[in-house]
Amino acid sequence: MNGVSAENRVTRRHALRTAALVLVAACAPGGPEAILYGVDGCAFCKMQIAEPRFAAELVTAHGKSVKFDSIECLLGYVHSSIRGDLKSVWVSDFRNPGTMLDAAQVRFIDLGPGRAPMGRGWAAVATARDAAALGVIDAGAIKRWTELL
């Protein structure tokens, strides 16, 4: 035929698929960096990030990760900085500490004063069912990210 063996065609096809996957991965939205608990500092209050249940992180449009020890600090930072620079916002799942979830997808609950590192008490859970499991059954007490802004 054209001098290209079946083995070479398979190799080329594999190389093209691999290149396509790499390109898709490179264009994917930026996720959070790992938070080093007990090492990393909060960008807003400068305290050491020690509690995995309340940690938060944002990724700027330029790919920089900014880490926080609480949702309150994240909100303070967002309110005091330019929002247009945000690419994504991540919060730790209170029921699965250290698991970072997209803030636009989670539910925020108020645990009450003194129950979080900065005192306000905001926590994030993946679903309204998770909020109910923590005893939050009033739908008005469950907030979305846009309501906190």
Secondary structure, 3 states (H helix, E strand, C coil): CCCCCHHHHHHHHHHHHHHHHHHHHHHCCCCCCCCCCCCCECCCCCCECCCCCCCEEEEECCCCEEEECCHHHHHHHHHHCCHHHEEEEEEEECCEEEEEEECCCCEEEECCCCCCCCCCCEEEECCHHHHHHCCCCCHHHEECHHHHC
